[in-house]
Amino acid sequence: MNTHEVERLAELVTSYSLAIEPGNVVVVSGPGVAEPLIHALFRSALSAGALPVIRFQGDLYRKTRLRTAGADQDRWLNLLNLPEGSPINHS
């Protein structure tokens, strides 16, 4: 997809499919390959007055997690499965 098509798709998703309104909290998540679409959805959600939350994990971090993390670490490092409000020790 070219940039114009990605922007158009993001606008279609935010304004028609989701009917985002000002003040809506919108979570946008996806893998590294989807970064152009995630960014376009973020911009479109902001333009609609929403409060977007981005959950993006680039491919390099995913590969490192798969190669290096133990089972317990992998469960915690997979941010898409981490429930909102989970305790965080350091930030």
C-alpha positions as CSV (number, residue, x, y, z in Angstrom):
1,M,0.0,0.0,0.0
2,N,1.2,3.5,-0.7
3,T,1.1,6.3,1.9
4,H,-2.2,7.7,0.5
5,E,-3.9,4.3,0.7
6,V,-2.7,3.8,4.3
7,E,-4.0,7.2,5.3
8,R,-7.3,6.6,3.7
9,L,-7.7,3.2,5.4
10,A,-6.9,4.7,8.8
11,E,-9.5,7.4,8.2
12,L,-12.1,4.8,7.1
13,V,-11.4,2.7,10.2
14,T,-11.6,5.6,12.7
15,S,-14.5,7.6,11.2
16,Y,-16.7,4.8,9.8
17,S,-15.9,1.4,11.2
18,L,-15.3,2.5,14.8
19,A,-17.1,5.9,14.7
20,I,-14.5,7.3,17.1
21,E,-15.8,10.4,19.0
22,P,-13.9,13.0,21.0
23,G,-12.8,11.6,24.4
24,N,-12.9,7.9,23.3
25,V,-9.9,5.9,24.5
26,V,-8.6,3.9,21.6
27,V,-6.0,1.2,21.8
28,V,-4.0,0.7,18.6
29,S,-1.7,-2.4,18.6
30,G,0.3,-4.4,16.1
31,P,3.7,-5.8,15.1
32,G,6.6,-3.9,13.5
33,V,5.5,-4.6,9.9
34,A,2.3,-2.6,10.6
35,E,4.0,0.5,11.8
36,P,2.9,2.8,8.9
37,L,-0.8,1.8,9.6
38,I,-0.4,2.1,13.4
39,H,1.0,5.6,12.9
40,A,-1.8,6.6,10.5
41,L,-4.4,5.2,12.9
42,F,-2.8,7.2,15.8
43,R,-2.9,10.4,13.8
44,S,-6.4,9.8,12.6
45,A,-7.6,9.0,16.2
46,L,-5.9,12.2,17.5
47,S,-7.6,14.2,14.7
48,A,-11.0,12.8,15.8
49,G,-10.4,14.0,19.3
50,A,-9.7,10.5,20.7
51,L,-7.2,9.6,23.4
52,P,-5.1,6.9,21.6
53,V,-2.9,4.4,23.4
54,I,-0.2,2.8,21.3
55,R,0.9,-0.8,22.0
56,F,3.6,-1.3,19.5
57,Q,6.4,-3.9,19.6
58,G,9.0,-3.7,16.9
59,D,10.4,-6.8,15.3
60,L,13.8,-6.5,16.8
61,Y,12.4,-6.6,20.3
62,R,10.1,-9.5,19.5
63,K,13.0,-11.5,18.1
64,T,15.2,-10.7,21.1
65,R,12.4,-11.8,23.4
66,L,11.9,-15.1,21.6
67,R,15.6,-15.8,21.6
68,T,16.5,-14.7,25.1
69,A,13.6,-14.6,27.6
70,G,12.6,-17.5,29.7
71,A,8.9,-18.7,29.9
72,D,8.0,-16.5,32.9
73,Q,9.8,-13.5,31.3
74,D,8.1,-14.1,28.0
75,R,4.6,-14.0,29.7
76,W,5.4,-10.6,31.2
77,L,7.2,-9.1,28.2
78,N,4.3,-9.8,25.9
79,L,2.7,-6.4,26.5
80,L,-0.4,-7.3,24.5
81,N,-1.3,-9.8,27.2
82,L,-0.4,-7.6,30.2
83,P,-3.7,-6.4,31.7
84,E,-4.2,-2.7,32.1
85,G,-3.4,-1.6,35.7
86,S,-0.9,-4.4,36.3
87,P,1.7,-3.3,38.9
88,I,5.0,-1.9,37.4
89,N,8.0,-1.8,39.7
90,H,10.1,0.6,37.6
91,S,9.5,3.0,34.7
